[in-house]
Amino acid sequence: MGSVTSKSTPPPGADRSRHRGAAAATPSSGRRSGPSARLASREAEARRRRLRWLTLGTAAVVVLAVALAVAATRQPEPGEGAVPADVFQLERQPMLGSPDAPVTVVEFADFKCPYCRDFTLHEFPRFKAAYVDTGKVRFYFINYPFIGPDSDTAAEALEAVYAQDPEGAWAFIERVMQRQGPEDQQWATPEFLVELAREAVPSIDAERLAADLRARRYRDEVEADRAIARQVGVQGTPAIFVDGRFVDDWSFEGLQAAVEEALARRQGGAAPGDAE
């Protein structure tokens, strides 16, 4: 018996054009039948199922990677749980105030950041008089250079000055901020920074400082500070933490509110790192 070409007749009311398309896609040998056809159908379905799972798995991995990247780089939200004090490595950072002060404030800054200059010259003097000089706050400075290559040079200069004269580091910070150049220019050269150190810290050994900058002797310390900033989620400067809690408003009034809240927690018996 010769082969018979199968035909498909749509049921009444069906879309004939759709069925014509299906028929056109059917091989001329006719519709498959028998065990081999069923096996082929099951294999095709299994391939489609594996492809669906592969697609879903790939999408899930992409979503997870994006979520982790966002979580790792986002700026902390005000009021989030406190960062443990040991993360900041405070024992090697410049500190101003009484070591027995109840509240710890940490600033991350870039010497080329104009907002850091505003904070240092306009907000910090009032804050220092109200809280650091009165024994309520210990204030720490941590480098977070990110604006330009000379941000690193200025940060390394601070580390070198601090190694020679820990108390003189604060005068150096203020002088660099006073003489800050344009953000888009590389003004923080070793020669200029040595000149500023001479002006701000008369006891500084300028030759030793210049040699330290040429050798990049304190590069590792700056890299360690940068790693701390990334670990706690800093994305811009100035970034200020009061008892480990990020404070979005770095004005005097914003910091005043945060410090008063920290003091109230202390009076209530809570440790700096305790969650609210």
N, C-alpha and C positions, 0 to 999 in steps of 0.2 A: 504494500500500500504506500502510495507516495506521501510525501510530507504535506501537511495541511497548514497553511498560514493562519494563525489565530487572529480573530478580530474581536474587538471590544465594542459592545453596544451599550452606551450609557443608559441608565434607568430613566424612566420618564421624569421630566422636570430637572434633570441634572444639567450642569453647564457643559455643553458639548465641546466648546472650544478647549476647556481644561482637559477633557478626555482625549481630544485630538492631539494635544501636546504630549500627553502621556504615551499615546500610541506611537507617535513619531519617535519617541525615545526608546521604544522597544525594539530589540534586535529583530532582523527580518526572519530569523529562524523560529520566531514565535515565543510564547510564554514558557518559562522554565517549569518543570514539574519533576516529581520524584524525590528520593532521598538526597541526591546530590544538590538539588536546588535548596532544600531545607538546610543542609549543612552550610552551603554558601551564604544563605541568609543569616544563619546564626553567627558565622564568622564575621560577616559585615557588621552585624549589630554589636558584636564584641569589640570590633575596632572602633566603632562610633562611641561606645561606652568608655573605652580607654582614652580616646581623644578628649571626651568631655571631662573626665577626671584629671587628665593632664592639664587641660586649659584652666579648670578650677584651681588646681594645685599651684600653677604658675601665678595666677591672679592673687591667690592668698599670700604667696611669698612676696610679691611686689607690694601688696598692701601693708604687710608686716614690716618690710624694709622701710617704706615711707614713714610709717608710724614711729618706728624706732629712731629714724633720722630726725624727725620733728621733735620727739621727746628729748633727744640728746642735745639739740641745739637751741631750743626755745629759751627765752628769758624767763626766769622764775616769776611766778605770780605773787603779788603782795598778799601776805597772810598765809602763804603755804608753810608747811612744816619747816622747822629750823634746820639749817645745815649744821652738823656737828662741828664743834670748835676745832677739832684736830685736823679737819679737812683743809683749813686755811693755813696750816703750818705757821701759826702765829709766833712761835719761838724764834723764827729767823726773819720776821718782818719788822720794819721801822715802827716803833710804838711811841705815842705821845700820851702823857697823863700818868696817873698813879696805877701801878700794877695791881693794886687792891680795889680799883674802881669796880663797882658791881656790874656795869653794862659794857659790853664789847661792841665797838663799831668798826667795820672794815670797809675801806674804799678801794675799788679797782679803778685805775686811771691810766690814760695814755697822755704823755706830756705834750702831744700835738693836738689833743682834743680841746676845742674851744669851750665846750661845756665844762670840762674839768677845770679850765682856767677860771670860768665864772664861779664855779663852786669854791675853788681855793681862795680866790680873792674877795668874793662878795658874800658867800654864805658861811664858809667855815669860820671866819673870825668871830662872828656872833655865837656860833655853835660851840667853839672852843671856850669862849668866855663863860658861857652858861653851863656847860656840862663837863668839859675836860679839865678846866682850871679849878672847878669846884669839887673834883674828885668823884664825879658820878660816872664818867665814861673813860674807857681806854680806847684810843683811836689808832687804828693800824692802816698802813698804806701798802697796797700790793700792785705791782706793775701788771698792766694788761696792754702791751704794745700791739697795735694792729693797723694803724693808719698808714704808715710808711716805713721804709727801711730805717730811717733815722729815729723812728719811735723806739726801736731796739737799742740804738746807740744811746739815747737819753736814759732808757731804763737801765742799761749796763752802767752808765755813769752814776746813777743813783746808788746802785749796788756797791760800786767802788767807793763812793763817798761814805756810805753807811759802814763799810768795812773799816774805814779809817776813823770815822767820828760818828757814832750812832746818833748823837744829839744834833750834830750838824746837818744830818740828812733832811731835817724839816726846813731849815733855812735854805737848803739847796732846792728842795721842791718848790718853795714859794718863789725863789728867784727865777727858776726856769719858767714857771707859769707867768711871772711878770714880763719876761722877755720872749714869750712865745711868738714864733713867726707864723706866717700863713700856713694853713693846713695842707695846701697843695704844693708847698715848696719844701725842699730838704734843707732846713736851716739848722737842725740839731747835729752839727758836726763835732767831732772830738775837740777841735781847737776852741770852738765857741763854748762848749760845755765846761772845758777846763777853765776858761776865763770866768764863767759864771760861778764855778766852784770857788775860785780865788776870791771873788767878791763876797760870796755868801758865807764861806767858812774859812776864816783867816788861818786857821791851824792846818789846813789841808796841805798835803805834800803834792804839789801840782805835777812834779815830774813822775812820781809814782802813779798818779791818776792817769796821766797821758799814756804811760807805758801799759797800764791796765786796759785802757781803751784800745790801744793798738793791738794788744794780744787777745782782746776779747775774753779777758780772764773771767768775767762774770756772766758769760753767755748761758751757762747751765742754770744759774740761779734765775735768770729771766725766763728761760724755757720752763722751769719748774713753776714759776708764778703763772705763766700763760696756761699751763696744764690745770692749775687750780681753778682759774677763771672758767675754763671750758667745763671742768667737772661740775661746777655749781651753776652752770647755765648762763654765764654772762655773755651778752651779745653786743653791748654798747657801754659807753662810759659817760659820766661816772656811774658806777654801779655800787650801791651801798647796802650793806647788811647790818642790821641791828640785832645783836644776840642771835646771829645766824639767819634772820628773816630778811628777805629782800624788801627794800623800801623803794617804791617807784618814784616818790616825790622827794627829791634831794634838796629842796629848799630848806631854809632854817625851820619854817613852820612844819614842813613834812617830817623832818628828822626829830623835831621837838615832840611831835605827837607820838612817833615811834618809840623814842627813848622813854617818855613818860609811861607809855604802855608797858615797856620792858621793866621799868622800875616798879610799877604796880604788880606785875607778875612776880617779881622778886619779893615784894612785901607779902604777897599771898602765899609764898613758900614754893613757887615754881622755879626750877632750875632753868638756865638760859635755853637749853635744848629741848625742854619739855614741850610736847604738843599741847595745843589749847583744847 
